[in-house]
C-alpha cells in the first residue's frame, strides 16, 4: 500500500467535493459517496486501467456506477483524475445544462459509460459490457496478442440488488463464467425511508454464492488493505464473476447523520457540513477545497493512462501486420461501421394476401445479414424456434464448461446468446463461441 496519509487525504477530497456539491445544489445524495469513497478510491487509484485524456480508448476498463443516485462519487473521481470535467461543472451539480446531472448520463459527461437512473439497470448493463468484452476477445485475440483484455467494474447499492433485473443478469453472468466482471456491493443497510431491514432481509452473500459467483466480504469499508486484497483476489478468479460485499456507513464522518437515512437523498445541511469537516479534520473554508497533494496524486492517472494506451496501440499495430483482415474487421466493429455489401442479400417479400408473420420475415433478414456482419449479436433465451432469432450456422455464445450435449433436449433449444460468428475461443478466456 502507498502512503496512508495521502490515501486518507484523497478519500476525504472525494467526500467533501461530494458534500459541497450536494449542499450548493440543495439537492442530491451525499451519504453514499461519503461511505463508498474508500473502495472507489482504491479501485481507481490501484487497479482501473483508463486514460482520462481519451475516455473512449477502446481497451479501457469499464466502470459502472449502478447506484446512479450517488453520482457525485463518480463526478468527483472524473474531475480529480483529469477528465474533461471542470470544477465549475462540479459546482453546477444538478443544474440545467451542466455536465453533472443528478444521475450519470452516457454521451453527456466524459467518462460516464452508461446512463444509470433506474436501479438495477446499471448492474445489468455491466453484465452486458462483460459479455461484449468476452465475445470480442474470443473472436479477435490471438496467442501473444490479447488485443481485447479489460475488466468491467460495477458499484451497486441495496436498491440495485432489490430489483429483479439485477437478479436475472447476475444469474446469466455466472452461467457465462464472466470472470472479468467485478461488482462492489455498497452494503450500507440504509434506504431513503429507513434501514433496509424494513423490506430487505435476505442473505445477499448466500444468494450470489447460489448463483455461482465468487463472493467476498469486507467487514469494514474503511479498511483499504482488505479492499485492495479483495479486488486482487477477484481479478485472479477467471472462471466466475465476483462480488465484493463491502460494509460501509452512509454519511460516514457526519456526527449526526452517520448511518442515517437523512444522509440519503438530501443535503447534510450547512451546520452538519461544518461539523463533518471539523470531525474529519477538513478546512471549513473554502468550499470545494482540493489539496494540492491530493490533486497531484489523483492526476498520476494521466501519464499512466497515456502509457497504457500507447502500449495497446503498439500491440494493435503488431496485430494489424499479422492479421490485417481481422484488424480491419475489428476497427469497423469499434467504429460502428458497416462493411461493404452488408445488405447485399436482404430478401424482398412480395405482397401476399395471406401475409407473413413479422417474426418470420425478421428472422430471414437477420440470417441474410449475419454472415456479413460479425458484430451482430442477439438473444432470445430458449425461444428462438418461436421468435426465429437463431442465426443458422453462426454458433452460440457459451461457457466452455457446458458441453454441447448439455444444451440438447428441446427442438432448437439453446442457452446463451446468438452471435454472428463461428470462431472458437482462444487463449485463456474462460468460455468459448461454439
N, C-alpha and C positions, 0 to 999 in steps of 0.2 A: 504494500500500500504506500501511497505517497504521503506527503506532509499532512498530518491530521489537521493542523490549524488552517491550512489552505483549503482542505476539503470542507471544513465547517464553514469557513468564510464563503465559499462558493454556494453551499447549500442554503445558507441564510440569505444570500443575494437573491436566489430563486424565490425564496419565501417572501421576502419583503418587496420585490418587484411585483409579485402577485398580489400581495396585500394592498400595496399602494394603488395599483391599477384598479382593483375592485372598489376600493374606497373612493377614488376620484370619480369613477363612473357611477358610484352609489348603486351598483348592481353587479351581480356576479357571484362567484363561488370561490372564496379564499381558502376554505378549510382543507380540501383535498390537496391542493398544491403545497400547503404547509406540511401535511403529513407525508406526502409521497415524494417530496423533494429529494431525500437521500437516495432512494432507489433509482429515480430518474437521473440524478447526477452521476451515480456510479455507472449506469448504463451508457450515458452519453460521453462520459469522460474516459472510461476504460475500455469500452467494447464497441460502441456504434461506429461502423465504417461508413463515413459520409463525407461530402465535400460541400461546406456551406457556400463556397463561391460558385458552385454549379449544382443546385438542388436536383437537377434532372439527370445527373450522372447515372447511367443505367445499372451498374453493378453495386450501387449503394445498398446498405441495409435499409429496410423499410421500418419506420416507426409509426405506430398507430395508437393515438390516444382515444381508445374506445369510449372512455368516460369524458365525452366532449364538454361537459359542463365545467370541467377543470381546465379549460382552455388556457388560462394564464400560465399554467405549468409549462405547456408547450411553447407559448409565445415567449416566455422568459428564456427558455433554452435556445430558441431560434435567434433571438436578439443577441444573447450573450456569446454564442459560438460563432457569430459573424454572418448570419444570413441577412438578406436584404429586408430587414425589418427594423426600422429605426426606433430609437427611444421615444420620439414623438408619437409613433404609432402605438407604442405601449401605453403612452399617456392618453391615447384616444380610444382605449379599450371600450368596446360595445357602442361606439358612436357611429353615426351614419357615415357610410363610405370609408370607414377606416379599414386597415388590413388586419384588424384584431376583433373580429365579430365574436359574439357570445359563445358560439360553438365553431370549431375549426372548419374551414371550407376549402376543399381542394380547388386549385386554379385561381384562388383569390389571394392566398398568403403563401409566399415562397417557403418551401419545406413542409407544407401540410400535404400528406399523402392521400387523405381521404376525408370526406365530409362526415363528421360524427355528431349528429344530433340525436336521433332515436337510439336509445340504449340497446346494446346487443349487436347493432349493425356494424360497428367498428370491429368487434370481435370476429364477426362473420367475414368481413372484408379482409381481415388479417389472414384468415384461413385461405381465402381466395388468392391472396398475394403469395402465400407459401406454396400453393398449388401451382401458380404460374411459374415461380422460380424452379420448382421441381420438374415441371413439364419442359421448360426451355433447357434446363441443364441436361436432361436425358436426350433431348434432340440434338443439341449443339456441342456439348462438351466432348472432348477427345482426350486420350491419355496425355497427361502433362500440360493440357490446355483447358483448364476449368474456367472457361470464359464466363459462365453463369455460376456464381457462387456467393450468395448473400443470405443473410438471416432476415426474418420478419419478427419484430418485437411488438407486443401489444400491452398496454396498461388498461386493465378492466376494473370496473367497480362492482360493488354489490348489485347495483341496478342492472349492469350488463349480464351478470350471471343469473339474475332472476328471469330474464327474457328467454322465451322458447327458441328464438333464432340462434342464440349462443349455444344452447344445448345441442341443437341439430348440427351446427357447424363443428362443435367440439367432437361429436361422435364421428363425423366424416374425417376430421383431421387425423384422428388416431387410426381409423380404418386405412387411410392412405399413408400412414407412417411418415408424417411430415416433421422430420426431426429438426428442421431449421425454423420451426415456429416456436417461439418462446413467449409465454404470456405471464405478466405480473398481475396478480390479483391484489388490489389495494383493499385489504381486509380491515377497514376502519369501523365497521359494525354500526354505522350511523346512516339513516336515511333523512330525507327532507323533513319528515314528520316526527321521527323518534328513533330509537335504537332498532336495529334490524330484527331483533327477536320479536318485534311486533308481528312480522309477516314471514320471516326468512330464517328458519332454524334447521335446515338440512345440513348434513355434513359435507361441506364442499370438497374437502380433500378426498374423501371416500368416493364421492361422485366421479371426480376426474380419474381416480385410480380405477374405478369400474369401467370407464371408457377405455382405459389402457394408456393414459397419459403418464409421463414421468412427473411425479409430484414431489415438491419440496416445500418446507415451511420455514420461514424466518420469523422467529417469535418477536423480534424487536426491529421495527422498521428504521431505527437509527443505527443499527449495527452494520457499519459499512463493510467490514470484513466478511460477515455472514452473507451479505447481499452479493458481494463480489464472488465468493466461493459458490453460491447457488447459481449465479449466471454461468460461471465457468463449467460447473457440472452439467448444466442444461445444454450448453454448446457442445459438450462432449457426448451427448446422448443422441446418436444419429438415427435410431430406429423408431423414435416416437416423439410427438410434440411434448413440450414441457410447460408446466405451470408452476410458478413460484408464488406461494401464498405468503404475503408479507403483512404482518400485523402492524398496522400503522395507527396513528391517532389524528383524527380530523382536528384541525385548528391547533396543531402541535405548537406549544410555546405560548399560547394565549392563556393568561391567568384565569379568565372566567369562561372561555368558550372551548377549551381543550376537551375533546371527546363529547362535544355538544352539537345537537342538530342545529343550533343557532349559527354555527360556522358553515352550514351547508346552504348555499343559495342566497346568502345575504352578507353585506359588508360587516366587518367586525365592529365598526363604529369608531369615531375619532378617539375617544377615550381608551377603548380597548386596543387600538393600533398603537397608541403611545405606550400603554402598559406592556404590550407584547414586545415592543422594541426595547424597553427597559429590561424586561425579563431575559431576553436573548442577547443583551449587550450590543444593541444596534443603535446608531445615532438617530435621535428623534428628528433631526433635520439634516439635509433636505430630504423631501420625499423623492422616491426613485433613485436613491443613492446606490451607486455601483462602485465598490472599492477598486482601485487600480490593480491591486494584486489579483483580485478575483477575475477581472476582465482579461488581464494578461494571461491567466491560466486557461480560462474558457477559450480564448482565441488561439490557443495552440491547435485547436481543431482545424484551423485554416491551412497551415503548412502540412499537417497530417493528411488532410483530405486531398490536397493538391498532389502530394506524393502518391497516395493510394490510386488516384485516378490516372496519373501518368504511368504508374506501373501496369495498370489494367490496359491502358492504350497501347503500351508496348506489347503486351500479350496478344491483344486484338490484332495488331499488325502482323505478328508471327502467325497467328491463326489464319488470317486472310491469305498469307502467302502459301500456307499448306493446304487450306480448304477454301479456295476462293468462292465456290458456289454456295457453300454453307454460310460463309461470311456475308455474302450479298443477301442471301435469304434472311439472315439474322438482322441485317441493317434495315431491310424492308419491314420486318416484324416490329423492331424497336420504333421505327419511324411511323408506323401505321400506314405504310404504303401498300397499295395493291399491286401484285405482279402483273406484268403484261399478259393479256389473254385470260385473266381470271374468270371472265364471264362468257368465254367463247362457247361453252357447251350448255348454257342455260336453256332448258327446254321451253318451247312455246306451246300453250294449251289452247287448242281451237275451241270455239264456242260449242257447248254441249248441253242440250236440253236437260239431260239427266244431272249434269253438274259433277264436279269432282270435289271431294272434301278438301278444305284448305290445308289440313294437316298432311294429306297425301301429296298435294302439289308442293307444299313446303319441303317435304322430305325429298322429293325428286330434285328440287332446286339445290338443296344443301349437298346432295350426293354428286351433283354436277360440278359444284364449286369446289368441294373438299379436296380433290386431287391436285388442284392448282393453288390452293390457299392453305399452306401448312399451319398457319396461325389460327385457323378456325377450330374452336373448341366449344363444345356444348354438353348439356347433360339432361337426363330425364329420369334419373334413378332407375327403376325397373319397369318403366312404362313405354319403352321405345316401340314395342310391337303395336301399341295403340297410337302413339304420337308420331311415329315414323321419323324419329330423330336419329336412328342408327346410321352411322357413316360406314358403308359397306367396305370391308377390306382395310379399314383405316386403323383398327386396333382400339384398345381400351386403356385408359389411364388408371393404373392399378398398382398396388403394393406387390413386391416380388414374393411376399410371404403367402400370397394366395395363389395356389396352383390353379391353372386354367380349369381343371376338372371341378374345383370347388365352386365355380361360378355357373355350373350347368344345373339343370333340373327343371327349368321352365323354358318354354318356347321363346327363344330370342332374349332370354333374361341375361342381363349383365349388371355388374356392380361398377360404381365409379363413374368416370367422366369420359364421354366420347371425345376423341381428338383426331384431327385430320393429319395423322401421322402413323407410320407403322415401324418406326425405328426403335430398336431396343435400347434400354438404358445402358449408360456407360459408367466407368469409374466406380466410385464408392457410393453413389446415390442410393438411398435405401428403398428404392422402388423402381419400377420399370414401365415402359409402354409396351403392352402386349400386342 
